Amino acid sequence: MRDGTWHRWRQALKWRPEAVILALAAIAVIWLLVVPMILLFLNSLRTGPPSFFGGPWTLRNYIVAFTHDFFYGALANTVIYSAVATLGSLVTAAIFAWLVERTDMPFRGAAWIAILLPIAMPGVIFALTWMLLLMPEIGMINVALRWFLEFFGLHLERGPLDIQSLWGIIFLGWLRGVSTIFLMIVGVFRMMDPSLEEAASLAGASPRRVFRRITLPLLAPALFAAGIYSFVDSMDSFEGPLVLGLAAGIFVLSTLIYFTTRFTVPFDYGLGAAYSVFFMAIMTFLTVFYLRMIRRAERFAVITGKGFRPTRYKLGKWRYAALGLFALYFILTILAPILVLVWASLLPYYVVPSFEALKMVSLDSYVTIIQNPRFTRGLINTLIIAIATGTLTMLVAFLISWVTVRTKYRTRFVLDGLTFVSFAIPGIVVALALVFVYLQPPFRYFGIYGTVWIIVLGLATQYLAFTTRATNAGLLQIHKELEEAALIAGASRFRTLWRITVRLLVASLVAGWVWVVAHATRAFGIPLVLSGRENEVLSVWLWLRWTDGFIPEASAIGVMLILITAVMGVAARQLLARGQLSGTRA
């Protein structure tokens, strides 16, 4: 009897690769996500600096938060900004998707590129360039508008537009949100069966009635899901509200948390944590609602195996007018911001373009920046953070996805659910949570705070939700019998993962790595909160030079950051192509 019991214990304790992978994935999720969020919540119930053994337990932070008018003003601004910007982006993206996929508009391939390019523009640079374009006194567009209004006898000293307002923040959010929503819904427009609309038209329904009773109901689930996703993403927005709201005194929840923990005297970490917990609760609710929406979308499937063939509407004389909408969007999101950024970087101080100003053009700002040791340090930190974040995130995503897709452990759905819910945690909240973790014992003895590695951990946490979706989808396409055949042939589990699974999944892994590296290169919110003198990145240094009044130098950093991002994007694209090729050979 004792021998049988001992044998069962030995079998239970026997080293199993599946259990090791599960343990590694669980440790990663707990370390990156669970521990910071728990400490954030605990510190919201204490006063004083971050500590395990801080002040007494109290609800003071929540009482102050929920009884302060300033909090409700920031909450109202957040909801208004997110709702209006999302609605504008959704309508614009839907129009663009319809024109590209359902009409005979010319140069549709170029239109696709025009919509995707804004994704490569760092958010902080986009906001700063629009400051230069629409500053009330010297913004290029305002100067041109005042000159035009002079012909009608209207004399203005400033304006007429002011980007430093809630509506200015909404305008930038509107423009920035179009690309993401377009990518989410364009496939629906491409695959929607037009025979339903044609049948309604043949039955005598007017175009308006066809749109209202047929087209819109079929598109509604996808549009609504994209809208909820964009709304959650807008709630998390930080760069635009910070840049435009700083001088105007306009706060949203993300900037309120930042200023509460960085600029109040003394720093009120407990109140910032209370704001963060409330913010996280809202975002989690919205994310769960988004998941319910996409699960119901299959009820609206209309494509069957009966010879589906999409058709295109003829625009006639409106074909080039439609193309003009894409040209306008390209000008507003790429051309105008880059031109004004380059112009500002070539001057000793910012002035509107003129023949007199051309005499001051030089490369002095670039020389000054390149000769500054902070540029070299910021460039190295940026590259290290981008590459390390991409590698760490994809490694953890692969472990989680393999446990979720390949094993039968009951805890696998908990891991997968936690990683997706991390999408609901705003970047500014992630950064604050890491402050609570690595500023107090025992974690502060690891020496992570103030280094590039704390920024890597923060960005990896923020990007984990996206990367696990990509690796989940990739693993589902690889039948497990390939791994089983290798195991039967005598290969170990880890050798099978490396020689079979990873090589077949390499395209998804490299694509996810490229996405993370591109986003980490231009990241701003998390590095701003967690940066110090030694781990400063280029985007943060750009912001500091701008706030110190050195607009030409800040613009020069912006130009170089865009060039670095573009070069890394091209290099990553080549790596992706090689990865796909090697995956095919494997």
Protein Blocks (a to p, Z undefined) as FASTA:
>chain_A
ZZmmmmmmmmmmpccfklmmmmmmmmmmmmmmmmmmmmmmmmmmcgcjddfklcdddfkl
mmmmmmcfklmmmmmmmmmmmmmmmmmmmmmmmmmmmmmmmmccehklmmmmmmmmmmmp
cfklmmmmmmmmmgfklgmklmmmmmmmmmnopacfehjbdfbbfklmmmmmmmmmmmmm
mmmmmmmmmmpcfklmmmmmmnopafklmmmmmmmmmmmmmmmmmmmmmmmmmmmpmklm
mmmmmmnopacfklmmmmmmmmpccddfklmmmmmmmmmmmmmmmmmmmmmmmmmmmmmg
cbdceopacddddekjmlmmmmmmmmmmmmmmmmmmmmmmmmmmmpfbdcdddfklmmmg
ccklmmmmmmpmklmmmmmmmmmmmmmmmmmmmmmmmmmmmmmmmmccfklmmmmmmmmm
mmmpcfklmmmmmmmmmmccfklmnomgopaklmmmmmmmmmmmmmmmmmmmmmmmpcfk
lmmmmmmnopafklmmmmmmmmmmmmmmmmmmmmmmmmmmmgmklmmmmpcfklccfklm
mmmmmmnopamlmmmmmmmmmmmmmmmmmmmmmmmmmmmmmmmmZZ
